[in-house]
Amino acid sequence: MASMRPLLTTPPTRSGGPRRFPLRTILLMVLALIVFARLWWITHHRAPPPPPSVTRPLQPRPPIPVRPLGPGEQR
């Protein structure tokens, strides 16, 4: 029986050994890291403070003037 060579599923690199990861895998891993960082930034970034008009306490409004009806007046 002849000696068997191990199967290589990836093409060899310039140094002669098999590549650890194909280029497509490296690019997908980098893309996944970018997407993860973007989603983390969106969910964990502090929102800017609201404008002062929103945070100012509301002042009570003056009452609406009402003219009372007389005894004989109907609406």
ZIVENHU-V569265 format. One record per pair of residues at least 12 apart in sequence whose C-alpha atoms are under 10 Angstrom apart, sorted by the first residue. I is the first residue (numbers start at 1). GAP is how many residues later the second one is. D is the distance in Angstrom with one decimal. If there is no record, write none. Layout:
BEGIN
i=[I,I]
gap=[GAP,GAP]
d=[D,D]
END
This chain:
BEGIN
i=[10]
gap=[12]
d=[7.4]
END
